[in-house]
Amino acid sequence: MLAAGAAVAAYATAVEPRAFRIRSETLRILPEGARPITVLHLADIHLAPWQGTKLDWLQGLATVEPDLIVNTGDSLGHAAALPVLADALQVFRGVPGFFVHGSNDVHGPQLKNPLRYFAGPSQQRRDAPVERLDVAGLERAYAELGWLDLNNTARAVEVRGTTVAGFGVSDAHRDWDRLDEAEAALSRMRKALGADAIGATLGVTHAPYRRILDAFVDLGADAILAGHTHGGQVRVPGGHAIVTNCDIPREQASGLSTWRHDGREAPLNVSQGIGASIYAPFRLGTPPEAVVVSLAPRRIG
């Protein structure tokens, strides 16, 4: 039993965190006759500057040739990671994108007892010093790539002849979301562009809390993209995530599912993410991933 436990621990810390994969999904949400759009969904990179294998794999995602990138936050995992991350992301320069922040884009990682996650979503320790990260520098790096900020606001971009609107919130896990501001920005954008001019609307959030997903469905999102959960980070083989670090049902903590609210629904894609905190560098049954979401025209009838 000790040998088996040691083998599992070694696999979870040395093997699976480097078993990067690309998950592919197709969503038929574009207007009839629209050209397909390849969306690369990046989540929870949690980069530390010494993680060369992760950096090489991240840069290799350029071979996907995305038309649009959606980054759902927690890209930073160390105070010195920003220059390395900005350099690695240069392979996507010129590819339009949307982004929102997670708390780990603002605050450095903290040492926590993993068992506390069983008691509910994690809380920031008030007795511990908080290391501020260079979030302004991160936003400048994203802007240089051509990515648009969706933190509590809405923006739009033309991709392959289709106007794709995006709206989002800042990290709901820290109560930084301002749904009223996002709704107002979305309303202004729809009036400015004309409702008929928008081919698809994406709701983007770091943490998929129920209140956010419900609001996104009510606001007419054609699809919702999120991260944060790491797929539970530890999953019983053949089962669901053990914890989600938010209030989403465990069976929807990763992958593609449908979120329903008040008679409306939208596809929900939750990425297991690419990395994890340097203080919890393990994965079991939840390999790191990027998601290629192919947007295609709706089927007639």
C-alpha positions, 0 to 999 in steps of 0.5 A: 500500500505504501508503494502504491501510494508513493507511485500515485504521488510520483505520477501526480507530481512528476508525470500528469502535470506535464501530460499536456493535451488539446481538447477539441469541441464544436459549437454550432452558434454562427449564422447560416453561411458564416465561415467557421472560426477556430477559437483557442481557449487558454486558462490557468497557465499559472506560469513560473519562469522555470517551467520550460516544458510548459512554455514550449508547449504553450508556444507550440499551440500556434500550430492550431492557427487560431482565428480568435483566442479567449484567455480566462485568467490566472496566467501568472503564477510567480512575480517574475513570470510576466516577461517570460509569458509575454515573450512566449505569447508573441507567437499569437501576435496579431491574432485577435483575442479576449481576456479576463483576469483571475485573482492570480493575475493580481496576487502572487500564489499563497501556501494553503492546506489543500484539505481546506478545499473540502470545506468550500471555495478557498478564501484569501488568508487575511493574516498573510502578506499579499504579493501584488503582481504586475497586472498593468504590465500583463494588460499591456502585454495582452494589448500588444498582442491585440487582445481586448479586455472583458473585465466587467465590460463588453467588446467586439471584433470581426473574425473571418467576416463575422462580428463576435461580441464578448462580454465578461467579468473579473474574478467572481471568486474574489467578488470582483465581478460587476455584472451591472457594468458588464450588462450596461456595456453589452447593451451599449455595444448592441445598440452601437453595432445593431443587434443583427450585426453581431454573429455570435456572443461569448460570455467570458469568466474566470470562475464559473459561479452559478450567479455568473452563469445564470446572468450570462444566459439571461444576457443572451450568451451563445456560449460561455467559456470559463476556467478556475476549477482545474477540473477539480485538480484531483479526480477519482478515475471514472468519476467527477471532480472531488472539489470545484473551488466554486459552487458549480456542480462537480459534474460540470467542473470541466469539459463541455456541458449545457447551462440552463436558467429560466428556460434559456440555455447556453453551451458551457466550456470549462477548461481544466487549465494548463497549470496549477499553483507552485504550492500545489503542483499536482494533478490526478485524472485532470491532465492540463489542457488547452481547448480548441473550440470550433465555431460553426454555422447553425444547422437549419431546422 
